[in-house]
Amino acid sequence: MNSPFADSAVNLALTREEKVDIYRLMVRTRRLEQAAILEYSAGQMGGWLSVQIGQESIAAGVRSLLGPGDHVIAGYRAIGHAVASGMSMEACLAELFGKASGCAKGKGGMMGMFHPAGRFWGGYSVAAAQTPLAAGLAFALKLRDEKGAVCCFLGDGAVNQGCFHEALNLAGLFDLPVIYIIENNGFGMWTSVKRASAYRDCLAKRAEGYAIDWDLIHGDDLYEIRAKTHVALQRVYRDGRPTVLEIATYRFYGQSIADANQRLYRTVEEIEERKLHHDPVVIWRDQLISEGVLDEELAQRISDEAKAESVAARAFAREADAPRLEDITRDVYWESDHDTPASRVGWHFFDA
Ligand SMILES: Cc1ncc(C[n+]2csc(CCOP(=O)(O)OP(=O)(O)O)c2C)c(N)n1
C-alpha cells in the first residue's frame, strides 16, 4: 500500500522495532480470536462470541500512540482492545470460558473484558453505554488536571443511541479530553449502516452539531489511523478539545460467531473480496516487507510464537477452575462485598 500518511512526522518517528511490535500485536489478536472461535464452536463457552477479525489495525494503530496517562474504553467487540491493553491471552480466554482466573473472574465472559492495569476500562454489552462513561472518565482527568486522553471505541450501530449524543454534548460543552472512535464495519447486528442511520456522507459529521472536530479514516491504512489519531490526541493535550473519528473497516465474521444470517444481509462475494484485498494483518505485513523492516522468516516466527501462545492459553483456560458458588455475589456491587446496610436489605440505589 502506498500510504500518503507514511511520511507524516508521527509515522517517520516509528522505529523498526515499533513497527514490528504493531504487527506482532495484530497477529497475536488474530491467533487468539481464531482460538476462541475453535473453542466456542466446540461448545466450551456459553453466551456470545464476537470477534474483531478484519478490524485489527484499529486497536493496534491507536494503542501504538497512547502513553501512560491515556485510557481506553470500548463496546462489546473488545477482545482486540483487551489484548492491545496488555491483557494476557490466558486471562482473556479464561474469561471467555467463564473461569475464575479470567479477567473478570469468569462472571462477564465476552462482555466482561476489563484490564485496569492497562487502563482499559471495559468492553460494554449495552450499545453505546461506554460513551457517557468515557465522558465521565474524561471529566475526571480534567477535574484532576491530569494530562491524558480517553479513547472510546463504538460501533456504527451504537451511534444512534441517545446516550451517545448526550455524551457528545457534554464533551463539546465542557471541553472534555475524549476521542470517540467509530469503528464503522458497515453493519449493526444484522442491518447495514445505510439502512439504520439517517446521514449524509458519513457518521462522524454529526460531531459538528456539538462543535466537535471530526475526521474520516481508511481502516486499511495503519499509517493513516496513526496520523489522524495523533492529530486528535494533540487536540486533547494542547487544546483540551474532543474529537470524533470514523474509521472504515469490515468484520470478516458475523455479528457473533453464532450469527447464522451473515450471508443473508451481505453477499459471500463481498466477504471474500474484503478478506482477499482488505485484510489489515496482510496489508501491514506487506507494507513492512516492502520497507525491508520484516522478512518472511521473521513474519513466520511471529506467527508461530503467537500460535504457541494461543495453544498454551487454550490449555490454561480449559484446565482452569470454575468460579466458586459462594463467590457468585462477590464483586457485583461494592455494597455486597462490604456488607453494608444497603446490601442487607437489597436496595442499592434508592431509599425505601
Ligand atoms: C441498547 C442495546 N440495544 C440492542 C442491543 C443488541 N445488540 C447487540 S450488538 C448490536 C449491534 C451493534 O452494532 P455496532 O454498534 O455497529 O457494533 P458492531 O457489531 O458493528 O461491532 C445490537 C443492536 C444492545 N446490545 N444494546
Ligand as a Chemical Component Dictionary entry (heavy atoms), coordinates in Angstrom:
data_LIG
# 
_chem_comp.id                   LIG 
_chem_comp.type                 NON-POLYMER 
_chem_comp.pdbx_formal_charge   1 
_chem_comp.three_letter_code    LIG 
# 
loop_
_chem_comp_atom.comp_id 
_chem_comp_atom.atom_id 
_chem_comp_atom.alt_atom_id 
_chem_comp_atom.type_symbol 
_chem_comp_atom.charge 
_chem_comp_atom.model_Cartn_x 
_chem_comp_atom.model_Cartn_y 
_chem_comp_atom.model_Cartn_z 
_chem_comp_atom.pdbx_ordinal 
LIG C1  C1  C 0 -29.088 -0.749 23.789 1  
LIG C2  C2  C 0 -28.892 -2.031 23.022 2  
LIG N1  N1  N 0 -29.782 -2.399 22.076 3  
LIG C3  C3  C 0 -29.619 -3.555 21.397 4  
LIG C4  C4  C 0 -28.556 -4.359 21.655 5  
LIG C5  C5  C 0 -28.381 -5.657 20.874 6  
LIG N2  N2  N 1 -27.180 -5.550 20.040 7  
LIG C6  C6  C 0 -26.080 -6.234 20.346 8  
LIG S1  S1  S 0 -24.852 -5.933 19.275 9  
LIG C7  C7  C 0 -25.796 -4.907 18.364 10 
LIG C8  C8  C 0 -25.249 -4.249 17.141 11 
LIG C9  C9  C 0 -24.154 -3.303 17.446 12 
LIG O1  O1  O 0 -23.647 -2.820 16.235 13 
LIG P1  P1  P 0 -22.402 -1.865 16.208 14 
LIG O2  O2  O 0 -22.539 -0.819 17.250 15 
LIG O3  O3  O 0 -22.251 -1.405 14.805 16 
LIG O4  O4  O 0 -21.202 -2.789 16.637 17 
LIG P2  P2  P 0 -20.507 -3.943 15.766 18 
LIG O5  O5  O 0 -21.304 -5.178 15.973 19 
LIG O6  O6  O 0 -20.503 -3.487 14.358 20 
LIG O7  O7  O 0 -19.136 -4.057 16.336 21 
LIG C10 C10 C 0 -27.070 -4.807 18.903 22 
LIG C11 C11 C 0 -28.146 -3.986 18.330 23 
LIG C12 C12 C 0 -27.647 -3.947 22.647 24 
LIG N3  N3  N 0 -26.564 -4.666 22.940 25 
LIG N4  N4  N 0 -27.822 -2.781 23.298 26 
# 
loop_
_chem_comp_bond.comp_id 
_chem_comp_bond.atom_id_1 
_chem_comp_bond.atom_id_2 
_chem_comp_bond.value_order 
_chem_comp_bond.pdbx_ordinal 
LIG C1  C2  SING 1  
LIG C2  N1  SING 2  
LIG C2  N4  DOUB 3  
LIG N1  C3  DOUB 4  
LIG C3  C4  SING 5  
LIG C4  C5  SING 6  
LIG C4  C12 DOUB 7  
LIG C5  N2  SING 8  
LIG N2  C6  DOUB 9  
LIG N2  C10 SING 10 
LIG C6  S1  SING 11 
LIG S1  C7  SING 12 
LIG C7  C8  SING 13 
LIG C7  C10 DOUB 14 
LIG C8  C9  SING 15 
LIG C9  O1  SING 16 
LIG O1  P1  SING 17 
LIG P1  O2  DOUB 18 
LIG P1  O3  SING 19 
LIG P1  O4  SING 20 
LIG O4  P2  SING 21 
LIG P2  O5  DOUB 22 
LIG P2  O6  SING 23 
LIG P2  O7  SING 24 
LIG C10 C11 SING 25 
LIG C12 N3  SING 26 
LIG C12 N4  SING 27 
# 
